[in-house]
């Protein structure tokens, strides 16, 4: 497991190592989660990695934007650990 403080650092790490899935917040400095998922989905080497978007943004338009950008699933904070586990289990 790796952490990145912002989307650009996350993208850099994704180009350096192999990851099974991405758990990203929407609101991050330098590159937001929505911009990160868009960049990942445009990159042939990364585009198939499952992407879980976490955010406090509960509006339907944000959910739709994340899913249209390529998020595998979307979770609204706060959430329970069991809910996250269920989402990850569905991915795999």
Secondary structure, DSSP 8 states (H G I E B T S, - for coil): ----SBHHHHHHHHHHS--SEEEEES--BSS-HHHHHHHHHH-TTTTTSEEEEEES---HHHHHHHHHHT-SEEEESS--HHHHHHHHHHH-
